[in-house]
Amino acid sequence: MAPPVDPVIADSELPARVDVVVVGGGIIGTSTAFFLAQKGVSVALCEKGAIAGEQSSRNWGFCRQQGRDPRELPLIVEALRIWRTIDRTIEGDTGFRQAGIVYLAEDDKAAAAHEKFLDYARPYQLDTRRIAGAELAALLPGAARQWPSALYTASDGRAEPQKAAPAIAAAVRRRGGKVLTTCAVRGLDLAAGRIAGVVTEKGTIACSSVVFAGGAWSRLFCRNLGITLPQLKVRGSVMRTSPVANAPETSLWAPGLGLRKRLDGGYNVAHGSLTDVDIGPDNFRFAKAFWPALRGAHTGLRFRLGRRFLEELAQPARWLLDRESPFERVRVLDPAPAPDLLDAAAAQLRAAFPAFRDARIEERWAGYIDVTPDAVPVISAVEQLPGFFVATGFSGHGFGIGPGAGRLMADLATGAPPIVDPAPYRFTRFSDGSKIEVIAGF
Ligand SMILES: Cc1cc2nc3c(=O)[nH]c(=O)nc-3n(C[C@H](O)[C@H](O)[C@H](O)COP(=O)(O)OP(=O)(O)OC[C@H]3O[C@@H](n4cnc5c(N)ncnc54)[C@H](O)[C@@H]3O)c2cc1C
């Protein structure tokens, strides 16, 4: 079941022409469109379903610096800076709270990984620390057990996935941008080898640049353009509880358990240590590119061969723009959650925090998470097609970094000095002989 998302008033008419069309109304597309509109650039945001209908409403809601791949640290520091004042900037409610994040360590191996992260964090003067004893216990009210140590970042936060992208989309409109929902972009209108516009199911919008922020759909869209984006999907399952008193304010991760307090007083809960992979044809096509990621995977992966394989096999690699595209056929990717993982997480939660024994499980859902071979996003121009930019592949941690990524993408699409060095996020790293390394965060 899809979690309900704050409604967004959309524009009913397509503009004839804008400077930039942003495709995809998740946290990345809405943030990019917002920062473009803030720069005075005319922008249209096209979403095939509803704003935040896919990953951006289905995630846990962690906005974390801690445990990041070091290549993402400069951008997440900027993202957190934006989150802290975002509600004022956009004149809306994203639910952001700077409530900290704690990762609990059961054993020496986890503690050593935490120690390693402190080395990465030092150059950025993050407030991340290893904690234990009474300080740790104070962050875990109602805990029925103790953990030997933890990694803690007080300046990390949480926000509401069901509110954040819709609030940012509303701000795009207030800044003069157009927001078009149920408006799939079928492909690009090209003239003399560069972008002249986009072809949507409702007509054409002329523009000089396109930012594709289509999450799990990016590989398919690029494939139709003859551009190979190595991207796969994994399925994460989540549930939410009724409100619970005397439970942690701080978001936490422990083996087999992810927990984040919601604005409504309930909690988003997930297993956290296991993720499902519904095998598709791309798992074979990209097997070599993803081999290092598989070996270094920091969460366990469960491979399933089922209906999804046939569904993806039936997807066309190329299509004409004057007829229905794959993006109209599936308005919202809404995979089924894994009941066994959620049951295991619920049992773990109730054992660790008895206050949850009387809580109801109000909803369960799942989301397809798009991943790249190095688990680092692509935020980049696509050199082979002038005017085409991609912001995708956030590999399970794009919600927290979203506003920073949107700001960076807006800089790149307008040729402004970038907020951080964009080199780690360049698309060409997959084709220019660069070493693709997984420096897994956790
Ligand atoms: C279960 C789960 C837990 C997670 N937990 C966290 C977390 O705690 N913290 C964190 O930072 N991240 C987390 N993530 C990851 C995070 O949700 C994603 O990285 C982030 O939301 C990606 O945003 P996006 O805008 O790129 O993609 P999406 O939110 O998926 O948005 C892409 C949009 O593009 C649209 N689209 C695609 N193609 C077209 C087209 N041709 N025309 C028009 N529209 C199109 C889609 O309909 C979709 O709405 C989690 C993800 C999941 C699923």
The ligand as an SDF file (V2000), in Angstrom:
LIG
                    3D

 53 58  0  0  0  0  0  0  0  0999 V2000
   12.3550    1.8560    2.0760 C   0  0  0  0  0  0  0  0  0  0  0  0
   13.2780    3.0120    1.8400 C   0  0  0  0  0  0  0  0  0  0  0  0
   13.9740    3.5850    2.8910 C   0  0  0  0  0  0  0  0  0  0  0  0
   14.8300    4.6730    2.6680 C   0  0  0  0  0  0  0  0  0  0  0  0
   15.3540    5.3520    3.7370 N   0  0  0  0  0  0  0  0  0  0  0  0
   16.0480    6.4970    3.5290 C   0  0  0  0  0  0  0  0  0  0  0  0
   16.4420    7.3300    4.6230 C   0  0  0  0  0  0  0  0  0  0  0  0
   16.1040    7.0730    5.7780 O   0  0  0  0  0  0  0  0  0  0  0  0
   17.1960    8.4310    4.3470 N   0  0  0  0  0  0  0  0  0  0  0  0
   17.5520    8.7600    3.0750 C   0  0  0  0  0  0  0  0  0  0  0  0
   18.2780    9.7390    2.9110 O   0  0  0  0  0  0  0  0  0  0  0  0
   17.1190    8.0430    2.0100 N   0  0  0  0  0  0  0  0  0  0  0  0
   16.3600    6.9310    2.2100 C   0  0  0  0  0  0  0  0  0  0  0  0
   15.8970    6.2100    1.1480 N   0  0  0  0  0  0  0  0  0  0  0  0
   16.2700    6.6210   -0.2070 C   0  0  0  0  0  0  0  0  0  0  0  0
   15.4880    7.8140   -0.6790 C   0  0  0  0  0  0  0  0  0  0  0  0
   14.1010    7.6250   -0.4850 O   0  0  0  0  0  0  0  0  0  0  0  0
   15.7650    8.0280   -2.1650 C   0  0  0  0  0  0  0  0  0  0  0  0
   17.1650    8.0240   -2.3980 O   0  0  0  0  0  0  0  0  0  0  0  0
   15.2160    9.3570   -2.6550 C   0  0  0  0  0  0  0  0  0  0  0  0
   13.8560    9.4980   -2.2800 O   0  0  0  0  0  0  0  0  0  0  0  0
   15.3470    9.4230   -4.1610 C   0  0  0  0  0  0  0  0  0  0  0  0
   14.6340   10.5500   -4.6230 O   0  0  0  0  0  0  0  0  0  0  0  0
   14.3860   10.7470   -6.1600 P   0  0  0  0  0  0  0  0  0  0  0  0
   13.7090   12.0510   -6.2980 O   0  0  0  0  0  0  0  0  0  0  0  0
   15.6670   10.5030   -6.8990 O   0  0  0  0  0  0  0  0  0  0  0  0
   13.4460    9.5100   -6.5880 O   0  0  0  0  0  0  0  0  0  0  0  0
   11.8830    9.2610   -6.4060 P   0  0  0  0  0  0  0  0  0  0  0  0
   11.3740    9.7540   -5.1150 O   0  0  0  0  0  0  0  0  0  0  0  0
   11.6810    7.8260   -6.7030 O   0  0  0  0  0  0  0  0  0  0  0  0
   11.2390   10.1690   -7.5200 O   0  0  0  0  0  0  0  0  0  0  0  0
   11.3810    9.9320   -8.8980 C   0  0  0  0  0  0  0  0  0  0  0  0
   10.0880   10.3710   -9.5620 C   0  0  0  0  0  0  0  0  0  0  0  0
   10.2820   10.4270  -10.9730 O   0  0  0  0  0  0  0  0  0  0  0  0
    9.0540   10.0980  -11.5770 C   0  0  0  0  0  0  0  0  0  0  0  0
    9.3220    9.7530  -12.9800 N   0  0  0  0  0  0  0  0  0  0  0  0
   10.1480    8.7660  -13.4320 C   0  0  0  0  0  0  0  0  0  0  0  0
   10.1860    8.7720  -14.7730 N   0  0  0  0  0  0  0  0  0  0  0  0
    9.3790    9.7780  -15.1830 C   0  0  0  0  0  0  0  0  0  0  0  0
    9.0130   10.2660  -16.4700 C   0  0  0  0  0  0  0  0  0  0  0  0
    9.4940    9.7300  -17.6010 N   0  0  0  0  0  0  0  0  0  0  0  0
    8.1450   11.3210  -16.5330 N   0  0  0  0  0  0  0  0  0  0  0  0
    7.6790   11.8890  -15.3850 C   0  0  0  0  0  0  0  0  0  0  0  0
    7.9880   11.4520  -14.1510 N   0  0  0  0  0  0  0  0  0  0  0  0
    8.8370   10.4030  -14.0470 C   0  0  0  0  0  0  0  0  0  0  0  0
    8.5260    8.9510  -10.7220 C   0  0  0  0  0  0  0  0  0  0  0  0
    7.1340    8.7900  -10.8620 O   0  0  0  0  0  0  0  0  0  0  0  0
    8.9430    9.3860   -9.3260 C   0  0  0  0  0  0  0  0  0  0  0  0
    7.9020   10.0490   -8.6360 O   0  0  0  0  0  0  0  0  0  0  0  0
   15.0380    5.1290    1.3450 C   0  0  0  0  0  0  0  0  0  0  0  0
   14.3330    4.5590    0.2780 C   0  0  0  0  0  0  0  0  0  0  0  0
   13.4240    3.5450    0.5220 C   0  0  0  0  0  0  0  0  0  0  0  0
   12.5900    3.0070   -0.6200 C   0  0  0  0  0  0  0  0  0  0  0  0
  1  2  1  0
  2  3  1  0
  2 52  2  0
  3  4  2  0
  4  5  1  0
  4 50  1  0
  5  6  2  0
  6  7  1  0
  6 13  1  0
  7  8  2  0
  7  9  1  0
  9 10  1  0
 10 11  2  0
 10 12  1  0
 12 13  2  0
 13 14  1  0
 14 15  1  0
 14 50  1  0
 15 16  1  0
 16 17  1  0
 16 18  1  0
 18 19  1  0
 18 20  1  0
 20 21  1  0
 20 22  1  0
 22 23  1  0
 23 24  1  0
 24 25  2  0
 24 26  1  0
 24 27  1  0
 27 28  1  0
 28 29  2  0
 28 30  1  0
 28 31  1  0
 31 32  1  0
 32 33  1  0
 33 34  1  0
 33 48  1  0
 34 35  1  0
 35 36  1  0
 35 46  1  0
 36 37  1  0
 36 45  1  0
 37 38  2  0
 38 39  1  0
 39 40  1  0
 39 45  2  0
 40 41  1  0
 40 42  2  0
 42 43  1  0
 43 44  2  0
 44 45  1  0
 46 47  1  0
 46 48  1  0
 48 49  1  0
 50 51  2  0
 51 52  1  0
 52 53  1  0
M  END
$$$$
